[in-house]
Amino acid sequence: MLVYKFVLKVSHTPALSGLVSNLFSVIVTLIGFFVALDVLQLEKAVTSLLAGAGIIGLALGFAFQDLTANFISGIFITIRRPFEVGHQIETNGFIGYVEEIQLRSTLLRTLDGLHVIIPNKEIFQKPIINHSLTPERRTEIAFNVPVANENTLQIKNLVEEALKGLDKLATDKSPQIYFNGIDGTNLKVTVTCWIKNEDIRDFESTKNEILVRITQVLKDNKLI
C-alpha cells in the first residue's frame, strides 16, 4: 500500500502505481521464499526453481508477445505522457477524447460518441496528434480571381475586413494574403490564417466560416 501511494504521488497514474505495487509484492515474496529455501539448505531446489522459472518466462514471453508489447507500450505512455485523460487526440484513424489510460489499452470516445479501445502498442508505434496541446493551427485557403478584375490592394482590404470579428482566429497573428501568380486569365490568391485549436470541430467550423465570408465579399464586389 505504501509503494502504491508513493508511485501514485510521483506518476499520478493509478494503473502504473498498481503494476509497480504488485511487482514489488511479488519480488518481496520471491525473495522471502528463496531465502527460506537457502536457510533450509535446499540449494538444489533453488537452482531447479530458478531454471524452471527462466524456461517458463521465456515460453510465456513468446506466447504473449502482443500482450507484453501492449503492457510495455502502456508503461512508456504513462511515463512520457504524450496525452492525458480529457485530451482530444488523433491516432490510428480516430479522433476523440481520452477517457481512460490502462496499461494494455487506451479508451477513446470519438466525436460521434463511439467508445474505441485502442491497444497501446498501436498508439505507441504510430503518430499521435494531441489537439489539446496544439493551441493554434494554420490553415491555407487558395482561390482565383479574374485578371480583368485585378486590384490587389482592394482584394487584400476586402478579405481582411471580411475576416474581422471571427472569435476563433488567433489574436496575435493576422491573416496573410498572398498573390502567387497568374494562371491563364486568373490571378492566384492564397489566404493563410491561424485558428485556435481548442477543439477540432471549432477549427473546421471556423475554416468553413472563413470560406463563406471570403466568397461572399468577393461576390458582393463582383470580383468573382
DRENPA-3360 file (N, C-alpha, C; in nm, 2 decimals, always signed):
BEGIN
1 = MLVYKFVL = +0.08/-0.12/+0.00/+0.00/+0.00/+0.00/+0.09/+0.13/+0.00 ~ +0.19/+0.12/+0.07/+0.28/+0.24/+0.08/+0.35/+0.26/-0.06 ~ +0.39/+0.15/-0.12/+0.45/+0.16/-0.26/+0.35/+0.22/-0.35 ~ +0.23/+0.18/-0.35/+0.12/+0.23/-0.44/+0.10/+0.38/-0.42 ~ +0.10/+0.42/-0.30/+0.07/+0.56/-0.27/+0.19/+0.65/-0.32 ~ +0.32/+0.59/-0.29/+0.44/+0.67/-0.33/+0.44/+0.68/-0.49 ~ +0.42/+0.57/-0.56/+0.43/+0.58/-0.71/+0.31/+0.66/-0.76 ~ +0.20/+0.65/-0.70/+0.08/+0.74/-0.74/+0.11/+0.88/-0.73;
9 = KVSHTPAL = +0.18/+0.92/-0.62/+0.22/+1.06/-0.59/+0.32/+1.11/-0.70 ~ +0.41/+1.02/-0.74/+0.51/+1.06/-0.84/+0.45/+1.06/-0.98 ~ +0.38/+0.95/-1.02/+0.33/+0.93/-1.16/+0.19/+0.99/-1.19 ~ +0.11/+1.00/-1.08/-0.03/+1.04/-1.10/-0.11/+0.94/-1.19 ~ -0.06/+0.82/-1.20/-0.13/+0.72/-1.28/-0.16/+0.59/-1.20 ~ -0.29/+0.57/-1.17/-0.33/+0.46/-1.09/-0.29/+0.32/-1.15 ~ -0.30/+0.31/-1.29/-0.26/+0.18/-1.35/-0.11/+0.15/-1.33 ~ -0.02/+0.24/-1.35/+0.12/+0.22/-1.33/+0.15/+0.20/-1.18;
17 = SGLVSNLF = +0.08/+0.27/-1.09/+0.10/+0.25/-0.95/+0.06/+0.11/-0.91 ~ -0.05/+0.06/-0.96/-0.09/-0.07/-0.92/+0.01/-0.18/-0.97 ~ +0.06/-0.16/-1.09/+0.16/-0.25/-1.15/+0.28/-0.26/-1.07 ~ +0.34/-0.14/-1.03/+0.46/-0.14/-0.95/+0.44/-0.20/-0.82 ~ +0.32/-0.17/-0.76/+0.29/-0.22/-0.63/+0.28/-0.37/-0.63 ~ +0.22/-0.43/-0.73/+0.21/-0.57/-0.74/+0.34/-0.64/-0.77 ~ +0.42/-0.58/-0.86/+0.56/-0.63/-0.88/+0.64/-0.63/-0.76 ~ +0.63/-0.52/-0.68/+0.71/-0.51/-0.56/+0.67/-0.62/-0.46;
25 = SVIVTLIG = +0.54/-0.65/-0.45/+0.49/-0.76/-0.36/+0.54/-0.89/-0.41 ~ +0.53/-0.92/-0.54/+0.58/-1.05/-0.59/+0.73/-1.06/-0.57 ~ +0.81/-0.96/-0.59/+0.95/-0.97/-0.57/+0.99/-0.99/-0.42 ~ +0.92/-0.92/-0.33/+0.94/-0.94/-0.19/+0.91/-1.09/-0.15 ~ +0.79/-1.14/-0.20/+0.75/-1.27/-0.17/+0.85/-1.38/-0.22 ~ +0.90/-1.36/-0.35/+1.00/-1.45/-0.40/+1.13/-1.45/-0.33 ~ +1.18/-1.33/-0.29/+1.30/-1.32/-0.21/+1.29/-1.39/-0.08 ~ +1.17/-1.37/-0.01/+1.15/-1.44/+0.12/+1.15/-1.59/+0.10;
33 = FFVALDVL = +1.08/-1.64/-0.02/+1.07/-1.78/-0.04/+1.21/-1.84/-0.07 ~ +1.30/-1.77/-0.15/+1.43/-1.83/-0.18/+1.52/-1.82/-0.06 ~ +1.50/-1.72/+0.03/+1.58/-1.71/+0.15/+1.55/-1.82/+0.24 ~ +1.42/-1.85/+0.25/+1.38/-1.96/+0.34/+1.44/-2.10/+0.29 ~ +1.44/-2.12/+0.15/+1.50/-2.24/+0.10/+1.64/-2.24/+0.13 ~ +1.71/-2.13/+0.12/+1.85/-2.13/+0.15/+1.88/-2.16/+0.29 ~ +1.80/-2.10/+0.38/+1.82/-2.13/+0.53/+1.80/-2.28/+0.55 ~ +1.71/-2.34/+0.48/+1.68/-2.49/+0.50/+1.78/-2.57/+0.42;
41 = QLEKAVTS = +1.88/-2.50/+0.36/+1.99/-2.57/+0.28/+1.94/-2.65/+0.17 ~ +1.84/-2.59/+0.10/+1.79/-2.66/-0.02/+1.84/-2.59/-0.15 ~ +1.97/-2.58/-0.16/+2.03/-2.51/-0.27/+1.99/-2.57/-0.41 ~ +1.99/-2.70/-0.41/+1.95/-2.77/-0.54/+1.81/-2.73/-0.58 ~ +1.72/-2.72/-0.48/+1.58/-2.69/-0.51/+1.57/-2.54/-0.56 ~ +1.66/-2.46/-0.51/+1.66/-2.32/-0.55/+1.71/-2.31/-0.70 ~ +1.81/-2.38/-0.73/+1.87/-2.38/-0.87/+1.76/-2.44/-0.96 ~ +1.70/-2.54/-0.93/+1.59/-2.60/-1.01/+1.48/-2.51/-1.04;
49 = LLAGAGII = +1.44/-2.44/-0.93/+1.33/-2.34/-0.94/+1.36/-2.23/-1.03 ~ +1.49/-2.18/-1.02/+1.53/-2.06/-1.10/+1.54/-2.10/-1.25 ~ +1.59/-2.22/-1.27/+1.60/-2.27/-1.41/+1.46/-2.29/-1.47 ~ +1.37/-2.35/-1.39/+1.23/-2.37/-1.44/+1.16/-2.23/-1.46 ~ +1.18/-2.14/-1.37/+1.12/-2.01/-1.39/+1.17/-1.94/-1.51 ~ +1.30/-1.96/-1.54/+1.35/-1.90/-1.67/+1.29/-1.95/-1.79 ~ +1.28/-2.09/-1.79/+1.22/-2.15/-1.91/+1.07/-2.11/-1.93 ~ +1.00/-2.11/-1.81/+0.86/-2.07/-1.82/+0.84/-1.93/-1.86;
57 = GLALGFAF = +0.93/-1.84/-1.81/+0.92/-1.70/-1.85/+0.95/-1.68/-2.00 ~ +1.05/-1.76/-2.05/+1.08/-1.75/-2.20/+0.96/-1.80/-2.28 ~ +0.90/-1.91/-2.24/+0.78/-1.96/-2.31/+0.67/-1.86/-2.31 ~ +0.64/-1.80/-2.19/+0.53/-1.71/-2.18/+0.56/-1.58/-2.26 ~ +0.69/-1.54/-2.27/+0.72/-1.43/-2.35/+0.69/-1.44/-2.50 ~ +0.72/-1.56/-2.55/+0.69/-1.59/-2.69/+0.54/-1.60/-2.71 ~ +0.47/-1.66/-2.61/+0.33/-1.69/-2.63/+0.24/-1.56/-2.62 ~ +0.29/-1.46/-2.54/+0.21/-1.34/-2.52/+0.29/-1.22/-2.57;
65 = QDLTANFI = +0.35/-1.23/-2.69/+0.43/-1.11/-2.74/+0.35/-0.99/-2.75 ~ +0.23/-1.00/-2.81/+0.14/-0.88/-2.83/+0.10/-0.82/-2.70 ~ +0.06/-0.91/-2.60/+0.02/-0.86/-2.47/+0.13/-0.79/-2.40 ~ +0.25/-0.85/-2.41/+0.37/-0.79/-2.35/+0.40/-0.65/-2.41 ~ +0.39/-0.65/-2.55/+0.42/-0.52/-2.62/+0.32/-0.42/-2.58 ~ +0.20/-0.45/-2.56/+0.10/-0.36/-2.51/+0.13/-0.30/-2.37 ~ +0.17/-0.39/-2.29/+0.20/-0.35/-2.15/+0.32/-0.26/-2.15 ~ +0.42/-0.30/-2.22/+0.54/-0.21/-2.22/+0.51/-0.07/-2.28;
73 = SGIFITIR = +0.43/-0.08/-2.39/+0.39/+0.05/-2.45/+0.31/+0.13/-2.36 ~ +0.22/+0.07/-2.28/+0.14/+0.14/-2.18/+0.23/+0.20/-2.07 ~ +0.33/+0.13/-2.03/+0.42/+0.19/-1.93/+0.49/+0.31/-1.99 ~ +0.54/+0.30/-2.11/+0.61/+0.42/-2.18/+0.51/+0.54/-2.19 ~ +0.39/+0.51/-2.23/+0.29/+0.61/-2.24/+0.26/+0.68/-2.11 ~ +0.25/+0.61/-2.00/+0.22/+0.67/-1.87/+0.34/+0.74/-1.82 ~ +0.46/+0.70/-1.86/+0.58/+0.78/-1.81/+0.61/+0.90/-1.90 ~ +0.60/+0.89/-2.03/+0.63/+1.00/-2.12/+0.51/+1.10/-2.13;
81 = RPFEVGHQ = +0.39/+1.04/-2.11/+0.26/+1.12/-2.11/+0.24/+1.21/-2.23 ~ +0.24/+1.15/-2.35/+0.21/+1.24/-2.47/+0.07/+1.29/-2.47 ~ -0.02/+1.23/-2.38/-0.16/+1.28/-2.37/-0.21/+1.23/-2.23 ~ -0.31/+1.30/-2.19/-0.37/+1.27/-2.06/-0.52/+1.25/-2.07 ~ -0.59/+1.20/-1.97/-0.73/+1.18/-1.97/-0.80/+1.32/-1.99 ~ -0.89/+1.33/-2.08/-0.96/+1.45/-2.12/-0.90/+1.52/-2.24 ~ -0.78/+1.48/-2.28/-0.72/+1.54/-2.40/-0.79/+1.49/-2.53 ~ -0.80/+1.58/-2.63/-0.85/+1.54/-2.76/-0.73/+1.50/-2.85;
89 = IETNGFIG = -0.73/+1.38/-2.89/-0.62/+1.33/-2.97/-0.66/+1.27/-3.10 ~ -0.57/+1.25/-3.19/-0.60/+1.19/-3.32/-0.49/+1.08/-3.34 ~ -0.53/+0.95/-3.36/-0.44/+0.84/-3.38/-0.51/+0.72/-3.44 ~ -0.44/+0.65/-3.52/-0.49/+0.53/-3.58/-0.63/+0.55/-3.65 ~ -0.64/+0.67/-3.71/-0.76/+0.70/-3.79/-0.88/+0.74/-3.70 ~ -0.86/+0.76/-3.57/-0.97/+0.80/-3.48/-0.94/+0.94/-3.42 ~ -1.04/+1.02/-3.40/-1.03/+1.14/-3.33/-1.13/+1.14/-3.21 ~ -1.08/+1.18/-3.10/-1.17/+1.18/-2.98/-1.11/+1.22/-2.85;
97 = YVEEIQLR = -1.18/+1.20/-2.75/-1.13/+1.24/-2.61/-1.09/+1.11/-2.54 ~ -0.97/+1.13/-2.47/-0.92/+1.02/-2.39/-1.00/+1.00/-2.26 ~ -1.06/+0.89/-2.24/-1.14/+0.87/-2.12/-1.07/+0.79/-2.02 ~ -0.98/+0.70/-2.06/-0.91/+0.61/-1.97/-0.78/+0.56/-2.03 ~ -0.67/+0.56/-1.95/-0.55/+0.51/-2.00/-0.51/+0.39/-1.91 ~ -0.52/+0.27/-1.97/-0.48/+0.15/-1.90/-0.34/+0.10/-1.95 ~ -0.29/+0.00/-1.88/-0.16/-0.05/-1.92/-0.17/-0.13/-2.05 ~ -0.28/-0.19/-2.08/-0.29/-0.27/-2.21/-0.35/-0.19/-2.32;
105 = STLLRTLD = -0.44/-0.09/-2.29/-0.51/-0.02/-2.40/-0.55/+0.12/-2.35 ~ -0.60/+0.20/-2.44/-0.65/+0.33/-2.41/-0.79/+0.34/-2.46 ~ -0.88/+0.40/-2.38/-1.02/+0.41/-2.42/-1.04/+0.55/-2.47 ~ -1.09/+0.56/-2.59/-1.11/+0.69/-2.66/-1.26/+0.70/-2.70 ~ -1.32/+0.82/-2.67/-1.46/+0.85/-2.71/-1.45/+0.94/-2.83 ~ -1.50/+0.89/-2.94/-1.49/+0.97/-3.06/-1.59/+1.08/-3.06 ~ -1.57/+1.17/-3.16/-1.66/+1.29/-3.17/-1.80/+1.24/-3.21 ~ -1.82/+1.12/-3.26/-1.95/+1.07/-3.29/-2.01/+1.00/-3.16;
113 = GLHVIIPN = -1.94/+0.99/-3.05/-1.99/+0.93/-2.93/-1.95/+0.78/-2.92 ~ -1.87/+0.73/-3.01/-1.84/+0.59/-3.00/-1.72/+0.57/-2.91 ~ -1.72/+0.46/-2.83/-1.61/+0.42/-2.74/-1.52/+0.33/-2.82 ~ -1.40/+0.37/-2.83/-1.30/+0.28/-2.91/-1.19/+0.25/-2.81 ~ -1.16/+0.12/-2.81/-1.04/+0.07/-2.73/-0.93/+0.04/-2.82 ~ -0.82/+0.11/-2.81/-0.70/+0.10/-2.89/-0.59/+0.04/-2.82 ~ -0.53/-0.07/-2.86/-0.41/-0.13/-2.80/-0.30/-0.03/-2.79 ~ -0.23/-0.02/-2.68/-0.13/+0.08/-2.65/-0.01/+0.06/-2.75;
121 = KEIFQKPI = +0.01/-0.06/-2.80/+0.12/-0.08/-2.90/+0.09/+0.00/-3.03 ~ -0.04/+0.00/-3.07/-0.08/+0.07/-3.19/-0.06/+0.22/-3.17 ~ -0.09/+0.27/-3.05/-0.07/+0.42/-3.03/+0.08/+0.45/-3.02 ~ +0.15/+0.37/-2.95/+0.30/+0.40/-2.93/+0.38/+0.40/-3.05 ~ +0.34/+0.31/-3.15/+0.42/+0.29/-3.27/+0.37/+0.38/-3.38 ~ +0.26/+0.46/-3.37/+0.21/+0.54/-3.48/+0.20/+0.68/-3.43 ~ +0.19/+0.78/-3.53/+0.18/+0.92/-3.49/+0.06/+0.95/-3.41 ~ +0.08/+1.05/-3.32/-0.03/+1.10/-3.24/-0.04/+1.25/-3.25;
129 = INHSLTPE = -0.16/+1.30/-3.28/-0.18/+1.44/-3.28/-0.26/+1.48/-3.16 ~ -0.20/+1.56/-3.07/-0.27/+1.60/-2.95/-0.32/+1.74/-2.97 ~ -0.46/+1.74/-3.00/-0.52/+1.87/-3.03/-0.52/+1.96/-2.90 ~ -0.53/+1.90/-2.79/-0.54/+1.98/-2.66/-0.40/+2.05/-2.63 ~ -0.29/+2.00/-2.69/-0.16/+2.06/-2.67/-0.12/+2.14/-2.79 ~ -0.22/+2.16/-2.88/-0.19/+2.25/-3.00/-0.28/+2.37/-3.00 ~ -0.24/+2.47/-2.93/-0.33/+2.59/-2.91/-0.37/+2.66/-3.04 ~ -0.29/+2.66/-3.14/-0.32/+2.73/-3.26/-0.28/+2.64/-3.38;
137 = RRTEIAFN = -0.36/+2.65/-3.49/-0.33/+2.57/-3.61/-0.35/+2.65/-3.73 ~ -0.26/+2.64/-3.83/-0.26/+2.72/-3.95/-0.35/+2.65/-4.06 ~ -0.42/+2.73/-4.13/-0.50/+2.69/-4.24/-0.47/+2.77/-4.36 ~ -0.48/+2.72/-4.48/-0.45/+2.79/-4.60/-0.56/+2.77/-4.70 ~ -0.61/+2.88/-4.75/-0.72/+2.88/-4.85/-0.67/+2.95/-4.98 ~ -0.69/+2.88/-5.09/-0.64/+2.93/-5.22/-0.77/+2.95/-5.31 ~ -0.76/+3.05/-5.39/-0.87/+3.08/-5.48/-0.82/+3.17/-5.60 ~ -0.90/+3.18/-5.70/-0.86/+3.26/-5.82/-0.96/+3.37/-5.84;
145 = VPVANENT = -0.91/+3.48/-5.89/-1.00/+3.59/-5.93/-0.96/+3.63/-6.08 ~ -1.05/+3.67/-6.16/-1.02/+3.71/-6.30/-0.92/+3.82/-6.30 ~ -0.82/+3.81/-6.39/-0.72/+3.91/-6.41/-0.78/+4.04/-6.44 ~ -0.90/+4.04/-6.52/-0.96/+4.16/-6.56/-1.01/+4.24/-6.44 ~ -1.03/+4.17/-6.32/-1.08/+4.24/-6.20/-0.96/+4.27/-6.11 ~ -0.84/+4.26/-6.16/-0.73/+4.26/-6.07/-0.72/+4.40/-6.00 ~ -0.72/+4.40/-5.88/-0.70/+4.52/-5.79/-0.65/+4.46/-5.66 ~ -0.52/+4.43/-5.65/-0.46/+4.36/-5.54/-0.49/+4.43/-5.41;
153 = LQIKNLVE = -0.48/+4.56/-5.40/-0.50/+4.63/-5.28/-0.64/+4.62/-5.23 ~ -0.73/+4.63/-5.33/-0.88/+4.62/-5.29/-0.91/+4.48/-5.24 ~ -0.85/+4.37/-5.31/-0.88/+4.24/-5.26/-0.82/+4.21/-5.12 ~ -0.70/+4.26/-5.09/-0.65/+4.25/-4.96/-0.73/+4.31/-4.86 ~ -0.77/+4.44/-4.88/-0.86/+4.51/-4.79/-0.99/+4.44/-4.76 ~ -1.05/+4.39/-4.87/-1.18/+4.33/-4.86/-1.17/+4.20/-4.78 ~ -1.07/+4.12/-4.80/-1.06/+3.99/-4.73/-1.02/+4.02/-4.58 ~ -0.93/+4.11/-4.56/-0.90/+4.15/-4.42/-1.02/+4.20/-4.34;
161 = EALKGLDK = -1.10/+4.28/-4.41/-1.22/+4.33/-4.34/-1.33/+4.22/-4.32 ~ -1.34/+4.13/-4.42/-1.43/+4.02/-4.40/-1.40/+3.93/-4.29 ~ -1.27/+3.91/-4.26/-1.23/+3.82/-4.15/-1.23/+3.88/-4.01 ~ -1.25/+4.01/-4.00/-1.26/+4.07/-3.87/-1.37/+4.02/-3.79 ~ -1.35/+4.01/-3.66/-1.46/+3.97/-3.57/-1.48/+3.82/-3.55 ~ -1.40/+3.74/-3.62/-1.40/+3.59/-3.60/-1.33/+3.56/-3.47 ~ -1.41/+3.50/-3.38/-1.36/+3.48/-3.24/-1.25/+3.38/-3.24 ~ -1.25/+3.28/-3.32/-1.16/+3.17/-3.32/-1.03/+3.19/-3.39;
169 = LATDKSPQ = -1.01/+3.31/-3.45/-0.88/+3.35/-3.51/-0.78/+3.39/-3.40 ~ -0.66/+3.35/-3.42/-0.55/+3.39/-3.32/-0.54/+3.54/-3.32 ~ -0.54/+3.60/-3.20/-0.54/+3.74/-3.19/-0.40/+3.80/-3.22 ~ -0.29/+3.72/-3.21/-0.16/+3.77/-3.22/-0.10/+3.74/-3.36 ~ -0.18/+3.68/-3.45/-0.13/+3.65/-3.59/-0.24/+3.69/-3.68 ~ -0.22/+3.80/-3.76/-0.32/+3.85/-3.85/-0.32/+3.76/-3.98 ~ -0.44/+3.75/-4.04/-0.44/+3.68/-4.17/-0.35/+3.74/-4.27 ~ -0.29/+3.65/-4.35/-0.19/+3.70/-4.46/-0.25/+3.67/-4.59;
177 = IYFNGIDG = -0.25/+3.76/-4.68/-0.30/+3.74/-4.82/-0.18/+3.75/-4.92 ~ -0.16/+3.65/-5.00/-0.05/+3.64/-5.09/-0.11/+3.63/-5.24 ~ -0.04/+3.69/-5.33/-0.07/+3.67/-5.47/+0.04/+3.59/-5.54 ~ +0.01/+3.47/-5.58/+0.11/+3.37/-5.61/+0.14/+3.36/-5.76 ~ +0.07/+3.43/-5.84/+0.10/+3.43/-5.99/-0.03/+3.44/-6.07 ~ -0.01/+3.42/-6.20/-0.13/+3.43/-6.29/-0.14/+3.30/-6.37 ~ -0.26/+3.24/-6.36/-0.29/+3.12/-6.43/-0.39/+3.14/-6.54 ~ -0.34/+3.16/-6.66/-0.42/+3.20/-6.77/-0.49/+3.33/-6.76;
185 = TNLKVTVT = -0.62/+3.34/-6.74/-0.69/+3.46/-6.72/-0.72/+3.49/-6.57 ~ -0.66/+3.41/-6.48/-0.69/+3.42/-6.34/-0.57/+3.46/-6.26 ~ -0.60/+3.54/-6.15/-0.49/+3.57/-6.06/-0.51/+3.48/-5.94 ~ -0.40/+3.41/-5.90/-0.40/+3.31/-5.80/-0.37/+3.38/-5.66 ~ -0.46/+3.36/-5.57/-0.46/+3.42/-5.44/-0.46/+3.32/-5.33 ~ -0.38/+3.34/-5.22/-0.37/+3.24/-5.11/-0.39/+3.32/-4.98 ~ -0.48/+3.28/-4.89/-0.51/+3.34/-4.76/-0.47/+3.24/-4.65 ~ -0.38/+3.28/-4.56/-0.34/+3.19/-4.45/-0.39/+3.26/-4.32;
193 = CWIKNEDI = -0.44/+3.17/-4.24/-0.49/+3.22/-4.11/-0.45/+3.12/-4.00 ~ -0.43/+3.17/-3.88/-0.41/+3.08/-3.76/-0.54/+3.08/-3.68 ~ -0.58/+2.95/-3.66/-0.71/+2.93/-3.59/-0.68/+2.87/-3.45 ~ -0.76/+2.91/-3.35/-0.75/+2.85/-3.22/-0.79/+2.70/-3.23 ~ -0.72/+2.61/-3.17/-0.74/+2.47/-3.19/-0.78/+2.40/-3.06 ~ -0.87/+2.46/-2.99/-0.91/+2.40/-2.86/-0.99/+2.27/-2.89 ~ -1.06/+2.27/-3.00/-1.14/+2.16/-3.04/-1.14/+2.15/-3.19 ~ -1.12/+2.03/-3.25/-1.11/+2.02/-3.39/-1.23/+2.06/-3.46;
201 = RDFESTKN = -1.35/+2.05/-3.39/-1.47/+2.09/-3.45/-1.48/+2.24/-3.47 ~ -1.42/+2.31/-3.37/-1.41/+2.46/-3.38/-1.32/+2.50/-3.50 ~ -1.22/+2.42/-3.52/-1.12/+2.45/-3.63/-1.20/+2.44/-3.76 ~ -1.27/+2.33/-3.78/-1.34/+2.30/-3.90/-1.45/+2.41/-3.93 ~ -1.52/+2.44/-3.82/-1.63/+2.54/-3.84/-1.58/+2.68/-3.87 ~ -1.46/+2.71/-3.81/-1.40/+2.84/-3.83/-1.35/+2.85/-3.98 ~ -1.29/+2.74/-4.02/-1.24/+2.73/-4.16/-1.36/+2.75/-4.26 ~ -1.47/+2.69/-4.23/-1.59/+2.70/-4.31/-1.64/+2.84/-4.31;
209 = EILVRITQ = -1.64/+2.91/-4.20/-1.68/+3.05/-4.19/-1.59/+3.14/-4.27 ~ -1.46/+3.11/-4.27/-1.36/+3.19/-4.34/-1.40/+3.18/-4.49 ~ -1.42/+3.06/-4.54/-1.45/+3.04/-4.68/-1.58/+3.11/-4.72 ~ -1.68/+3.10/-4.63/-1.81/+3.17/-4.66/-1.79/+3.32/-4.67 ~ -1.72/+3.38/-4.58/-1.70/+3.52/-4.57/-1.62/+3.57/-4.69 ~ -1.51/+3.50/-4.73/-1.43/+3.54/-4.84/-1.51/+3.53/-4.97 ~ -1.59/+3.42/-4.99/-1.67/+3.41/-5.11/-1.77/+3.52/-5.12 ~ -1.84/+3.55/-5.01/-1.95/+3.64/-5.01/-1.89/+3.78/-5.04;
217 = VLKDNKLI = -1.78/+3.82/-4.98/-1.73/+3.96/-5.00/-1.68/+3.97/-5.15 ~ -1.62/+3.87/-5.20/-1.58/+3.88/-5.34/-1.70/+3.89/-5.44 ~ -1.81/+3.81/-5.41/-1.92/+3.82/-5.49/-1.99/+3.95/-5.48 ~ -2.00/+4.01/-5.36/-2.06/+4.14/-5.34/-1.99/+4.25/-5.42 ~ -1.86/+4.23/-5.43/-1.78/+4.34/-5.50/-1.75/+4.30/-5.65 ~ -1.82/+4.19/-5.70/-1.81/+4.15/-5.84/-1.67/+4.12/-5.88 ~ -1.59/+4.06/-5.78/-1.46/+4.02/-5.81/-1.45/+3.87/-5.86 ~ -1.55/+3.80/-5.84/-1.56/+3.66/-5.89/-1.70/+3.64/-5.96;
% end
